[in-house]
């Protein structure tokens, strides 16, 4: 706010001219704070420099700058999700190692079972807490392959759903805090069913299905979503309402993290099932968040009671925009938020709080969760608009017109076939890039990646699918050729994808030495 003192008309006119000249001169200068390709890595490193602790073999994020106390339980999970965002962006091995270390220490500090516990984390009555616990664990499993993370993720989800899903009130839905725990609060609370518990656990169900291919998890994911869609999501506006009371009264409050978790949940279901309704819901929720939950387009909330704010929106919007190549609609807006984050960093630490449109205060008591949303946003906002390779595609051979197809199998080692283009999930591949400019080629429905086993350099060896590792045998170099076609070579073997001479469905996909023939040319559809 500016104060205004009385002044003469002449002096006022001079001041106006000076201000106009200043505005003109500033508009002619390039912004020193414009997003650069290095900023995502810089904010991640600054966050780690501020909050990451290594002590006696344990690795964890601390609560705040002024303490070395571990950020525990669900707050610790939210920080770990930010580290996972950085690995998702880069595929760097050191970041994978860090995720392993963080989750191993987190499980040590927050074990699923105590001496007298029959159910995982039964001391915690809040089902959204179990949502964040299990989300960090199952995502960590997908990134590292560590089975020690998958087992508690499954057990935690199963328990939260078993105790939390209730049909006596509101025809379903998962309680935010289970009623028997709410009754023991001082004073007792009325339990409610909220977006926070349902959408976080819905995301977990999707990822458990991708990780196990156990159909019950997809059934749970669609069951929870159907209830949220009917009871909490406004299909006209795209607003995700906060929750619903036992008497059916709707809590129409909004929160950016609720909006974002729903977007990511809907998008996950779309990539797994291909159903258009999920895509359309995600887009409506994204557009509502951008239009109605920002100030001049910028996400910003600095309330003391908040932990994170826009971290889940970063993931939901980031995945949706990336996978559908919607950069023309959203990139400028995403960059504007990134620029606000950079402009309002704490100068001595390089960290930004939830109030992205305000300078970050030099307050060492602010909890680390308040800074992780900024980290997440930068991981999903590229400095320049990506090209057409990124996102969901069918990969079609130029010679035969057949597409790479996993034939409906999620089995590790399944040899990839070529089949007529049919728009099925078998032929939908997600292409994402690593920090070394190589590409991952993953089927979202199965979670499996195209792989040249052990990087074999043998001509004619068949290409198979395996659980994702982002190792060299699963990294692909994609180079544009004339006529909108691409050469796709394996980073480890140096050999290229080859459709062979077959033109029949079921022809196996192989690798061979590059010749430039049409059987080695691919079109991304």
PENOR-V614276 format. One record per residue. N is the residue number from 1. RES is the residue in three letters. PSI is psi as a letter, one per 20 degrees, with the letter a starting at -180 (none if undefined). Layout:
n: [N	N]
res: [RES	RES]
psi: [PSI	PSI]
//
This chain:
n: [1	2	3	4	5	6	7	8	9	10	11	12	13	14	15	16	17	18	19	20	21	22	23	24	25	26	27	28	29	30	31	32	33	34	35	36	37	38	39	40	41	42	43	44	45	46	47	48	49	50	51	52	53	54	55	56	57	58	59	60	61	62	63	64	65	66	67	68	69	70	71	72	73	74	75	76	77	78	79	80	81	82	83	84	85	86	87	88	89	90	91	92	93	94	95	96	97	98	99	100	101	102	103	104	105	106	107	108	109	110	111	112	113	114	115	116	117	118	119	120	121	122	123	124	125	126	127	128	129	130	131	132	133	134	135	136	137	138	139	140	141	142	143	144	145	146	147	148	149	150	151	152	153	154	155	156	157	158	159	160	161	162	163	164	165	166	167	168	169	170	171	172	173	174	175	176	177	178	179	180	181	182	183	184	185	186	187	188	189	190	191	192	193	194	195	196	197	198	199	200	201	202	203	204	205	206	207	208	209	210	211	212	213	214	215	216	217	218	219	220	221	222	223	224	225	226	227	228	229	230	231	232	233	234	235	236	237	238	239	240	241	242	243	244	245	246	247	248	249	250	251	252	253	254	255	256	257	258	259	260	261	262	263	264	265	266	267	268	269	270	271	272	273	274	275	276	277	278	279	280	281	282	283	284	285	286	287	288	289	290	291	292	293	294	295	296	297	298	299	300	301	302	303	304	305	306	307	308	309	310	311	312	313	314	315	316	317	318	319	320	321	322	323	324	325	326	327	328	329	330	331	332	333	334	335	336	337	338	339	340	341	342	343	344	345	346	347	348	349	350	351	352	353	354	355	356	357	358	359	360	361	362	363	364	365	366	367	368	369	370	371	372	373	374	375	376	377	378	379	380	381	382	383	384	385	386	387	388	389	390	391	392	393	394	395	396	397	398	399	400	401	402	403	404	405	406	407	408	409	410	411	412	413	414	415	416	417	418	419	420	421	422	423	424	425	426	427	428	429	430	431	432	433	434	435	436	437	438	439	440	441	442	443	444	445	446	447	448	449	450	451	452	453	454	455	456	457	458	459	460	461	462	463	464	465	466	467	468	469	470	471	472	473	474	475	476	477	478	479	480	481	482	483	484	485	486	487	488	489	490	491	492	493	494	495	496	497	498	499	500	501	502	503	504	505	506	507	508	509	510	511	512	513	514	515	516	517	518	519	520	521	522	523	524	525]
res: [UNK	UNK	UNK	UNK	UNK	UNK	UNK	UNK	UNK	UNK	UNK	UNK	UNK	UNK	UNK	UNK	UNK	UNK	UNK	UNK	UNK	UNK	UNK	UNK	UNK	UNK	UNK	UNK	UNK	UNK	UNK	UNK	UNK	UNK	UNK	UNK	UNK	UNK	UNK	UNK	UNK	UNK	UNK	UNK	UNK	UNK	UNK	UNK	UNK	UNK	UNK	UNK	UNK	UNK	UNK	UNK	UNK	UNK	UNK	UNK	UNK	UNK	UNK	UNK	UNK	UNK	UNK	UNK	UNK	UNK	UNK	UNK	UNK	UNK	UNK	UNK	UNK	UNK	UNK	UNK	UNK	UNK	UNK	UNK	UNK	UNK	UNK	UNK	UNK	UNK	UNK	UNK	UNK	UNK	UNK	UNK	UNK	UNK	UNK	UNK	UNK	UNK	UNK	UNK	UNK	UNK	UNK	UNK	UNK	UNK	UNK	UNK	UNK	UNK	UNK	UNK	UNK	UNK	UNK	UNK	UNK	UNK	UNK	UNK	UNK	UNK	UNK	UNK	UNK	UNK	UNK	UNK	UNK	UNK	UNK	UNK	UNK	UNK	UNK	UNK	UNK	UNK	UNK	UNK	UNK	UNK	UNK	UNK	UNK	UNK	UNK	UNK	UNK	UNK	UNK	UNK	UNK	UNK	UNK	UNK	UNK	UNK	UNK	UNK	UNK	UNK	UNK	UNK	UNK	UNK	UNK	UNK	UNK	UNK	UNK	UNK	UNK	UNK	UNK	UNK	UNK	UNK	UNK	UNK	UNK	UNK	UNK	UNK	UNK	UNK	UNK	UNK	UNK	UNK	UNK	UNK	UNK	UNK	UNK	UNK	UNK	UNK	UNK	UNK	UNK	UNK	UNK	UNK	UNK	UNK	UNK	UNK	UNK	UNK	UNK	UNK	UNK	UNK	UNK	UNK	UNK	UNK	UNK	UNK	UNK	UNK	UNK	UNK	UNK	UNK	UNK	UNK	UNK	UNK	UNK	UNK	UNK	UNK	UNK	UNK	UNK	UNK	UNK	UNK	UNK	UNK	UNK	UNK	UNK	UNK	UNK	UNK	UNK	UNK	UNK	UNK	UNK	UNK	UNK	UNK	UNK	UNK	UNK	UNK	UNK	UNK	UNK	UNK	UNK	UNK	UNK	UNK	UNK	UNK	UNK	UNK	UNK	UNK	UNK	UNK	UNK	UNK	UNK	UNK	UNK	UNK	UNK	UNK	UNK	UNK	UNK	UNK	UNK	UNK	UNK	UNK	UNK	UNK	UNK	UNK	UNK	UNK	UNK	UNK	UNK	UNK	UNK	UNK	UNK	UNK	UNK	UNK	UNK	UNK	UNK	UNK	UNK	UNK	UNK	UNK	UNK	UNK	UNK	UNK	UNK	UNK	UNK	UNK	UNK	UNK	UNK	UNK	UNK	UNK	UNK	UNK	UNK	UNK	UNK	UNK	UNK	UNK	UNK	UNK	UNK	UNK	UNK	UNK	UNK	UNK	UNK	UNK	UNK	UNK	UNK	UNK	UNK	UNK	UNK	UNK	UNK	UNK	UNK	UNK	UNK	UNK	UNK	UNK	UNK	UNK	UNK	UNK	UNK	UNK	UNK	UNK	UNK	UNK	UNK	UNK	UNK	UNK	UNK	UNK	UNK	UNK	UNK	UNK	UNK	UNK	UNK	UNK	UNK	UNK	UNK	UNK	UNK	UNK	UNK	UNK	UNK	UNK	UNK	UNK	UNK	UNK	UNK	UNK	UNK	UNK	UNK	UNK	UNK	UNK	UNK	UNK	UNK	UNK	UNK	UNK	UNK	UNK	UNK	UNK	UNK	UNK	UNK	UNK	UNK	UNK	UNK	UNK	UNK	UNK	UNK	UNK	UNK	UNK	UNK	UNK	UNK	UNK	UNK	UNK	UNK	UNK	UNK	UNK	UNK	UNK	UNK	UNK	UNK	UNK	UNK	UNK	UNK	UNK	UNK	UNK	UNK	UNK	UNK	UNK	UNK	UNK	UNK	UNK	UNK	UNK	UNK	UNK	UNK	UNK	UNK	UNK	UNK	UNK	UNK	UNK	UNK	UNK	UNK	UNK	UNK	UNK	UNK	UNK	UNK	UNK	UNK	UNK	UNK	UNK	UNK	UNK	UNK	UNK	UNK	UNK	UNK	UNK	UNK	UNK	UNK	UNK	UNK	UNK	UNK	UNK	UNK	UNK	UNK	UNK	UNK	UNK	UNK	UNK	UNK	UNK	UNK	UNK	UNK	UNK	UNK]
psi: [p	q	q	p	q	q	r	q	g	g	h	g	g	g	g	g	g	g	g	g	h	g	g	g	h	h	i	i	p	q	p	i	j	q	p	r	i	i	h	g	h	g	h	g	h	h	g	g	h	h	i	p	p	o	o	l	i	q	p	r	p	r	g	r	h	j	q	j	p	p	o	r	c	h	h	h	g	h	h	h	h	g	h	h	g	h	g	g	h	h	j	p	h	h	h	g	g	g	g	g	g	g	h	g	h	g	h	g	h	m	q	h	p	a	h	j	p	i	q	p	k	i	i	o	i	o	h	h	g	h	g	h	g	h	g	h	g	h	h	h	g	h	h	h	j	o	h	i	h	g	g	h	g	g	g	g	g	g	g	g	g	g	h	h	p	p	i	h	p	j	k	a	q	p	q	f	p	q	h	h	g	h	h	i	q	o	r	q	q	p	q	r	p	q	h	g	g	g	h	g	h	g	g	g	g	g	h	h	g	h	h	h	k	o	h	h	h	h	g	g	g	h	g	g	g	h	g	g	h	h	h	h	p	o	i	g	h	j	p	o	q	g	a	p	r	h	j	i	p	p	o	j	q	q	q	h	h	g	g	g	h	g	g	h	g	g	h	g	h	g	h	h	h	j	p	h	h	g	g	h	g	g	g	g	h	g	h	g	g	g	h	i	j	r	o	k	i	p	p	o	p	k	q	h	i	q	e	r	f	j	g	h	h	g	g	g	g	g	g	g	g	g	h	j	l	k	h	h	h	i	g	g	g	g	h	h	g	g	h	g	g	h	h	k	q	o	h	i	h	j	q	p	a	h	m	h	j	q	p	p	q	m	o	i	i	p	q	h	h	i	i	h	h	h	g	g	g	h	h	j	n	q	h	q	p	r	a	i	g	q	a	p	q	q	o	p	p	h	g	h	j	q	q	p	p	j	k	j	p	j	p	p	i	p	p	p	r	p	q	q	p	j	j	r	h	h	j	o	p	p	o	q	q	r	i	j	i	r	q	q	o	p	o	h	h	h	j	q	q	p	p	o	p	j	k	p	j	p	q	i	q	q	p	r	q	r	q	p	h	k	r	h	i	j	p	p	o	o	p	q	r	q	k	j	r	q	p	o	q	p	h	g	h	i	q	q	p	p	i	a	i	q	j	q	p	i	p	q	p	r	q	r	q	p	i	j	r	h	i	j	q	q	p	o	none]
//
